[in-house]
């Protein structure tokens, strides 16, 4: 007899973020200029704890993970995308699926952008 395990239910109650990709917005015939192009405008998230293993793995690569958030898996997010929380811009270092919860989600490891995009 198999015992069916219920998955915990995930809420995304900590706020709303916006996701952007970085593209050339300089216009045809002009010098290339990196700018932000919106991928998802209102993405709910939950703050997560940056684990010791993730923290030290990033530190070995000279990357400072500032924040870890969880978003619904329906949103398309890739490493190097920009996630904006409030007025602060973060680069997505890693987007990892979280399969042990309902609904499915993605954990985003974020580092603060040193020079914000306009």
C-alpha positions in Angstrom: 0.0 0.0 0.0 1.4 3.4 -1.0 0.9 6.4 1.3 0.1 9.5 -0.6 2.0 12.5 0.7 0.3 15.9 0.4 2.6 18.7 -0.8 2.7 21.9 1.3 0.8 24.8 -0.2 3.0 27.8 -1.3 1.9 31.3 -0.8 3.5 34.3 -2.4 2.6 37.0 0.1 5.8 39.1 0.5 5.3 41.5 -2.4 5.3 42.1 -6.1 8.4 42.2 -8.3 9.0 42.9 -12.0 11.2 40.8 -14.3 13.1 42.3 -17.3 15.6 41.0 -19.9 18.6 43.0 -20.9 18.6 43.9 -24.6 20.1 46.4 -27.0 17.7 49.4 -26.9 19.9 51.7 -28.8 17.8 51.7 -32.0 18.7 50.7 -35.5 21.9 52.4 -36.8 22.8 53.7 -33.3 25.5 52.5 -30.9 24.4 49.5 -28.8 22.9 50.5 -25.5 21.9 47.9 -22.9 18.5 48.5 -21.5 15.6 46.7 -19.9 12.7 45.1 -21.7 9.8 43.9 -19.6 9.1 40.1 -19.4 6.6 40.1 -16.5 5.2 43.1 -14.8 3.5 41.9 -11.7 5.1 38.8 -10.2 4.2 37.8 -6.6 7.0 36.5 -4.5 8.0 35.1 -1.1 11.3 35.9 0.5 13.4 32.8 1.3 16.5 32.2 3.4 19.8 32.0 1.6 21.2 28.6 2.7 24.8 28.1 3.9 25.7 25.9 1.0 24.3 28.4 -1.6 26.0 31.3 0.2 29.5 29.7 0.3 29.2 28.3 -3.3 28.5 31.8 -4.6 31.3 33.3 -2.4 33.8 30.9 -4.1 32.8 32.4 -7.4 33.1 36.0 -6.1 29.3 36.5 -6.3 27.4 37.9 -3.4 23.9 36.5 -3.3 21.9 39.3 -1.6 18.4 37.7 -1.7 16.5 34.5 -2.5 12.9 34.8 -3.6 10.3 32.2 -4.7 7.9 33.0 -7.6 5.2 31.0 -9.3 6.8 28.7 -12.0 4.5 30.1 -14.7 6.8 33.1 -15.2 9.7 32.8 -17.6 12.9 33.8 -15.8 16.5 33.1 -16.9 20.0 33.9 -15.4 21.1 37.4 -16.2 17.5 38.7 -16.2 16.9 41.7 -14.0 14.4 41.5 -11.1 13.2 44.8 -9.6 11.9 44.8 -6.0 10.7 48.3 -5.1 13.4 50.5 -6.7 16.3 48.1 -6.3 17.6 46.2 -9.2 18.9 42.6 -8.9 20.5 40.3 -11.4 19.2 36.7 -11.5 22.2 34.5 -10.8 20.2 31.3 -10.7 16.6 30.2 -11.4 15.9 26.8 -9.9 12.6 24.8 -9.9 11.0 24.0 -6.6 9.1 20.8 -7.1 8.2 19.9 -3.5 5.4 22.3 -3.1 2.0 23.2 -4.7 1.7 25.2 -6.9 5.1 24.7 -8.6 7.6 27.5 -8.1 11.0 28.8 -9.0 13.7 30.0 -6.5 15.6 33.0 -7.8 19.1 33.7 -6.3 19.6 37.5 -6.7 22.6 39.8 -6.6 22.4 43.5 -6.4 23.1 45.3 -9.7 26.2 47.6 -9.2 25.1 50.1 -11.9 21.4 50.3 -12.4 19.8 50.3 -15.9 18.1 53.6 -16.7 
